[in-house]
Structure formats: C-alpha cells, structure tokens
Amino acid sequence: MAAAAAAADAGSDPSAALAAAAAATSTCAHWFVRRDPPRPTSLSRQREIPSSNIDLHSAHCARNLQKCEHCGEMVARKLMDEHFNESHAPVNCTLCKEIVTREIWDLHKSEQCPQRIVACEYCEFELPAVELHEHQDVCGNRTEFCQTCKKYVRLREWIGHEIQCHANANANANASAQTSSARIIPEREVRPPPPVRPPRPMHGAQHKRLLFTIAVTGIAVMIGSILFQREESF
C-alpha cells in the first residue's frame, strides 16, 4: 500500500511509476511444506512475492505443490510421500494393538495407551495404566505409623496429614521454647556439710580382747627368742 501511495504521488512521472510498481509486493496464498533438516519436512509460512511476479509464482506453486488430503497443507509433490510417512502413516501400538497416526504417536505412548506402564504413587509398583485406578484404591487405604503424632494414617491422606501434623509440632515446639526461656530457674539450695562424728569409745569387752591379744603376742615373741638362743648354744 505504501508503494501504491508512492505511485500516486509520482503523478505522471513514468520512472517513478515503474519504481513504485517494482517495489509493490503480494502475498503467496499457499502454505507449503519445505525440506528443513533434521526433520525431512516442515511447514513454511506465506511468502512476500513481488507483485510483478505473483502470477508466475502462483502458476509455479500450482504445478509443484500438492494439497495433503489429511491435513490440508500444501506440500511439494516430491516430498509428499515423505510428509505422509512422517505425519500421517499408521503406526501399530505393540502394547494395546491400536493403530494410530504418526503425528499423535508420541502422545499415545506417553498419555493415552491403556497398556503403558505407570507407577503407583503410594508404593511405586509398576503396572499397566488400565489397572492403576483399582490398584491405588486398595493401596491408598493402607496405613503407616506417624512418628510425630503416634497415629496410623492412610497413605492417601499422608501428604496432607504430614503437612498439618508437622506444622502443629513446630508450633508446639516454638511455644515450649518461648515458655522455657521466660521461666526463671530457681537457684539450688546450699546445704551445710554433715557434722563430723567423734570416734566411738571402746566398750569393756573390746578393751579386754585387745589386752589379751597384746599379751599373747608378747609371750609368743619371748618363747621364740628363747628357742633361738638355745639353738645357738648347741
């Protein structure tokens, strides 16, 4: 449109009119698929074509492009087989035996196939997706012992219980810590040491036994010395 306005402003100047016409462009109406590695084919956007060449370009597109009957895209005739094999060729799923098109094959394998292998969120046991719902209904009703609150909790309720239980435990711990820090601990009472008792006096019987022991010991020493002197004299 800017080029057309320039041509109008040029008036009767032939050179200006030719320049404006050369600068004018039109959009090719074909959406076509072109070769673009690593994918064999990929969709290209509409192209801006000089208005002077639009008729020739349209004839070229009509001769070299073909509309895909599956997706409606304009595909180069020489790439039509490649485009079909990449996007629309049927694929037989070996798990569920369903036939799907190539373009949704990845989605089918990861999310749609009923026989794809998935893991239970409670026990991580792997099983076909078609059996997962029934398995988790049973598995989620199993219980485990919560060490924080000392109660048995169902696995399906474990995450919510753990969040709530731990939050309450942390709140109680903080409250206890604040109470302990605010409480004044009384000093220990200093008790005097126990009195030292004097030695107990000996009774009469004990005193007599002591004297008897001393006397016997003295007699034994005297007899020993006498015997020793006799042996020396002989």
C-alpha positions as CSV (number, residue, x, y, z in Angstrom):
1,M,0.0,0.0,0.0
2,A,2.9,2.3,0.7
3,A,4.2,1.6,-2.8
4,A,0.8,2.4,-4.3
5,A,0.7,5.7,-2.5
6,A,4.2,6.5,-3.8
7,A,3.0,5.7,-7.3
8,A,0.0,8.1,-6.9
9,D,2.3,10.8,-5.6
10,A,4.6,10.3,-8.5
11,G,1.8,11.6,-10.8
12,S,2.6,11.4,-14.5
13,D,6.3,10.7,-13.9
14,P,6.9,7.3,-15.8
15,S,10.1,6.5,-14.0
16,A,8.6,7.0,-10.6
17,A,5.6,4.9,-11.5
18,L,7.9,2.0,-12.7
19,A,9.9,2.2,-9.4
20,A,6.7,2.1,-7.3
21,A,5.4,-0.9,-9.3
22,A,8.6,-2.8,-8.8
23,A,8.6,-2.2,-5.1
24,A,5.0,-3.4,-4.6
25,T,4.6,-7.0,-3.2
26,S,1.8,-9.5,-2.8
27,T,1.5,-12.5,-0.5
28,C,1.5,-16.0,-1.9
29,A,-1.7,-17.7,-0.7
30,H,-0.1,-21.1,-0.4
31,W,1.1,-22.6,2.8
32,F,3.6,-25.2,1.8
33,V,5.9,-27.7,3.3
34,R,9.6,-27.5,2.6
35,R,12.7,-29.5,3.4
36,D,14.4,-28.4,6.6
37,P,16.7,-30.8,8.4
38,P,16.7,-32.5,10.9
39,R,13.0,-33.0,10.1
40,P,12.5,-34.1,6.5
41,T,9.6,-31.7,6.0
42,S,8.3,-28.7,7.9
43,L,5.7,-26.1,7.4
44,S,6.8,-22.8,5.9
45,R,4.9,-19.5,6.2
46,Q,3.4,-17.5,3.4
47,R,5.9,-15.6,1.4
48,E,6.0,-12.0,0.2
49,I,6.3,-12.1,-3.6
50,P,6.8,-9.0,-5.9
51,S,3.5,-8.1,-7.5
52,S,5.0,-8.3,-10.9
53,N,5.9,-12.0,-10.4
54,I,2.8,-13.1,-8.4
55,D,1.1,-14.7,-11.4
56,L,4.2,-16.6,-12.4
57,H,4.8,-17.7,-8.8
58,S,1.2,-18.8,-8.4
59,A,1.5,-21.0,-11.5
60,H,4.7,-22.4,-10.2
61,C,3.1,-23.3,-6.8
62,A,0.1,-24.9,-8.5
63,R,2.4,-27.0,-10.7
64,N,4.9,-28.1,-8.0
65,L,2.8,-28.2,-4.8
66,Q,0.1,-30.6,-3.8
67,K,-2.5,-30.3,-1.0
68,C,-2.3,-33.0,1.6
69,E,-5.6,-34.8,1.9
70,H,-5.1,-35.5,5.6
71,C,-4.1,-32.1,7.0
72,G,-4.7,-29.7,4.1
73,E,-1.2,-28.4,3.9
74,M,0.5,-27.6,0.6
75,V,3.4,-30.0,0.2
76,A,6.0,-30.2,-2.5
77,R,5.0,-33.0,-4.8
78,K,8.4,-34.7,-4.5
79,L,8.1,-34.6,-0.7
80,M,4.5,-35.8,-0.4
81,D,5.5,-39.4,0.4
82,E,8.0,-38.2,3.0
83,H,5.4,-35.9,4.5
84,F,2.8,-38.8,4.7
85,N,5.3,-41.2,6.3
86,E,6.3,-38.6,8.9
87,S,2.9,-37.2,9.8
88,H,0.1,-39.5,8.8
89,A,1.4,-43.0,8.3
90,P,-0.4,-45.5,10.6
91,V,1.5,-47.0,13.5
92,N,0.5,-50.2,15.2
93,C,0.9,-50.0,19.0
94,T,2.5,-53.2,20.2
95,L,1.0,-52.7,23.7
96,C,-2.7,-52.1,23.1
97,K,-2.7,-53.2,19.4
98,E,-4.4,-49.9,18.5
99,I,-3.5,-48.2,15.2
100,V,-2.7,-44.5,15.5
101,T,-1.3,-41.9,13.1
102,R,2.3,-40.9,13.3
103,E,1.6,-37.3,14.3
104,I,-0.1,-38.5,17.6
105,W,2.2,-41.5,18.2
106,D,4.3,-39.8,20.9
107,L,1.2,-38.6,22.8
108,H,-0.4,-42.0,22.6
109,K,2.7,-43.7,24.0
110,S,3.1,-41.2,26.9
111,E,-0.5,-40.5,27.9
112,Q,-3.2,-42.4,26.0
113,C,-2.2,-46.0,25.7
114,P,-4.1,-48.0,28.3
115,Q,-1.3,-50.6,28.5
116,R,1.5,-48.2,29.0
117,I,3.5,-48.9,32.2
118,V,2.9,-46.4,35.1
119,A,3.9,-46.4,38.7
120,C,1.6,-46.3,41.8
121,E,2.0,-43.0,43.6
122,Y,1.8,-44.8,47.0
123,C,4.1,-47.9,46.6
124,E,5.9,-47.1,43.3
125,F,4.8,-50.5,41.9
126,E,4.8,-50.5,38.1
127,L,1.7,-51.8,36.3
128,P,-0.4,-51.1,33.2
129,A,-2.3,-47.8,33.2
130,V,-5.7,-49.6,32.8
131,E,-5.1,-51.3,36.2
132,L,-3.8,-48.2,38.1
133,H,-7.1,-46.8,39.4
134,E,-8.2,-50.1,41.0
135,H,-4.7,-50.7,42.5
136,Q,-4.5,-47.2,44.0
137,D,-7.9,-47.6,45.6
138,V,-6.6,-50.5,47.6
139,C,-3.1,-49.3,48.1
140,G,-4.1,-45.9,49.3
141,N,-6.1,-47.4,52.1
142,R,-3.0,-48.9,53.7
143,T,-1.8,-47.2,56.8
144,E,1.6,-46.2,58.1
145,F,2.6,-45.1,61.6
146,C,3.3,-41.4,62.1
147,Q,6.2,-40.9,64.4
148,T,5.2,-37.3,65.2
149,C,1.7,-37.8,66.4
150,K,1.9,-41.5,67.2
151,K,-1.1,-42.4,65.0
152,Y,-1.8,-44.6,62.0
153,V,-2.6,-42.6,58.8
154,R,-3.9,-43.8,55.4
155,L,-1.4,-43.4,52.6
156,R,-3.9,-41.4,50.5
157,E,-4.1,-38.9,53.4
158,W,-0.4,-39.0,54.3
159,I,0.7,-35.8,52.5
160,G,-2.0,-33.6,53.9
161,H,-1.6,-35.1,57.4
162,E,2.2,-34.7,57.3
163,I,1.9,-31.0,56.5
164,Q,-0.6,-30.4,59.2
165,C,1.0,-32.6,61.8
166,H,4.4,-31.2,61.3
167,A,3.1,-27.6,61.3
168,N,1.4,-28.3,64.7
169,A,4.5,-30.0,66.1
170,N,6.7,-27.0,65.1
171,A,4.2,-24.6,66.6
172,N,4.2,-26.5,69.9
173,A,8.0,-26.7,69.9
174,N,8.3,-22.9,69.4
175,A,5.8,-22.3,72.2
176,S,7.6,-24.6,74.6
177,A,10.9,-22.9,73.8
178,Q,9.5,-19.5,74.5
179,T,7.9,-20.6,77.8
180,S,11.2,-22.2,78.9
181,S,13.2,-19.1,78.1
182,A,10.7,-16.9,80.0
183,R,10.6,-19.1,83.1
184,I,13.1,-18.2,85.9
185,I,15.0,-21.2,87.1
186,P,15.5,-21.0,91.0
187,E,19.0,-21.4,92.4
188,R,19.8,-24.7,94.2
189,E,19.6,-24.6,98.0
190,V,23.1,-24.8,99.5
191,R,23.1,-27.4,102.3
192,P,25.8,-27.4,105.0
193,P,28.0,-30.5,105.2
194,P,27.0,-33.1,107.7
195,P,28.8,-32.9,111.1
196,V,31.9,-35.0,111.8
197,R,31.1,-37.6,114.4
198,P,33.8,-38.3,117.1
199,P,35.2,-41.8,117.3
200,R,33.1,-44.1,119.4
201,P,34.7,-45.2,122.7
202,M,35.6,-48.8,123.1
203,H,33.4,-51.0,125.3
204,G,34.9,-53.1,128.2
205,A,34.8,-56.4,126.3
206,Q,36.6,-54.9,123.3
207,H,39.3,-53.4,125.6
208,K,39.9,-56.8,127.3
209,R,40.2,-58.6,123.9
210,L,42.8,-56.0,122.8
211,L,44.9,-56.6,126.0
212,F,44.6,-60.4,125.6
213,T,45.9,-60.1,122.0
214,I,48.9,-58.0,123.1
215,A,49.8,-60.4,125.9
216,V,49.6,-63.5,123.6
217,T,51.8,-61.7,121.1
218,G,54.4,-60.8,123.7
219,I,54.5,-64.4,125.1
220,A,55.0,-65.8,121.6
221,V,57.9,-63.4,121.0
222,M,59.6,-64.3,124.2
223,I,59.3,-68.1,123.5
224,G,60.7,-67.6,120.1
225,S,63.7,-65.7,121.3
226,I,64.4,-68.4,124.0
227,L,64.3,-71.2,121.4
228,F,66.6,-69.2,119.1
229,Q,69.2,-68.7,121.9
230,R,69.2,-72.5,122.7
231,E,69.9,-73.4,119.1
232,E,72.9,-71.1,119.0
233,S,74.3,-72.5,122.2
234,F,74.3,-76.0,120.8
